[in-house]
Amino acid sequence: MKIDEQTAVVDNDFTNHLAEAHLDDDQLVELLHTIFSDLDLLVAIHPLVYQYELRQDLPRIRLLFDRGVVAKAEFADIHQNDDGKKAYYTYLVENLYRAISGDALPASLSDESLFTCWMSRSSLGEVHSVAMCLTCGCGIFLSDDNDSKMLQRFIAEKSIGKISVYNRKELVDMHLDQGGTKLPRKVRQSLTHRP
């Protein structure tokens, strides 16, 4: 899978909330394809977020992957087996984790285990996803989590790079401004509902 500036990385909560939209399956898939196509975006999820956070057992979540709305990235897609990119990714995860938690990354997540281990309720999903964005040059992170906005500010303040974080409402608003297809108000409300 090619991950570049045309890729938007998506978070677990964002994906789950989209799957909860009050639309029938075909309409949901068609609308999301329309939004992402109009904005010229391919949407991918980080492999650890997919493995440890995403509710893969839910039929609507599986539908989004089966119908090509969201793709699962692999680590080889992220670092392309390049030791320099691996080192940069590791540096980013360590520093973004420190920025979001105030603590150093636990020793159990150092070196190669960084690519396989997980800790629940630690914002690792956002950290890994944002590190993926920065390593691959994709500047859009789709997330309904406030920690993601905090990481966006941290990245800008430290001049690490640039990412734009959009929640569902902001994505729909961006599509309303830039997209070629105008979505009806009820559809926009369904996509941006509050859980």
LINKA-V912618 format. One record per pair of residues at least 4 apart in sequence whose C-alpha atoms are under 6 Angstrom apart, sorted by the first residue. I is the first residue (numbers start at 0). J is the second residue. If there is no record, write none. Layout:
# LINKA-V912618
i=I j=J
i=I j=J
This chain:
# LINKA-V912618
i=0 j=76
i=2 j=6
i=3 j=135
i=3 j=136
i=3 j=137
i=4 j=136
i=4 j=137
i=5 j=40
i=6 j=40
i=6 j=41
i=6 j=42
i=6 j=137
i=7 j=42
i=7 j=139
i=7 j=140
i=8 j=42
i=8 j=43
i=8 j=44
i=8 j=140
i=9 j=44
i=9 j=140
i=9 j=141
i=10 j=142
i=11 j=53
i=13 j=142
i=13 j=143
i=18 j=59
i=20 j=189
i=20 j=190
i=21 j=189
i=22 j=27
i=26 j=30
i=32 j=36
i=33 j=37
i=35 j=39
i=35 j=40
i=37 j=178
i=42 j=69
i=43 j=69
i=43 j=70
i=43 j=71
i=43 j=72
i=44 j=71
i=44 j=72
i=45 j=72
i=45 j=128
i=46 j=72
i=46 j=73
i=47 j=51
i=48 j=52
i=48 j=124
i=49 j=53
i=55 j=60
i=55 j=61
i=61 j=65
i=62 j=66
i=63 j=68
i=63 j=69
i=64 j=68
i=64 j=69
i=64 j=70
i=75 j=79
i=75 j=80
i=78 j=84
i=78 j=85
i=84 j=88
i=88 j=130
i=91 j=95
i=91 j=130
i=92 j=96
i=92 j=126
i=92 j=130
i=93 j=104
i=95 j=126
i=96 j=100
i=97 j=101
i=97 j=102
i=97 j=103
i=108 j=112
i=108 j=113
i=109 j=113
i=112 j=116
i=123 j=127
i=124 j=128
i=125 j=129
i=130 j=134
i=131 j=135
i=132 j=136
i=132 j=137
i=138 j=162
i=138 j=163
i=139 j=162
i=139 j=163
i=139 j=164
i=140 j=164
i=141 j=164
i=141 j=165
i=141 j=166
i=142 j=166
i=143 j=166
i=154 j=158
i=154 j=159
i=165 j=169
i=165 j=170
i=167 j=191
i=168 j=191
i=169 j=173
i=173 j=177
i=174 j=178
i=188 j=192
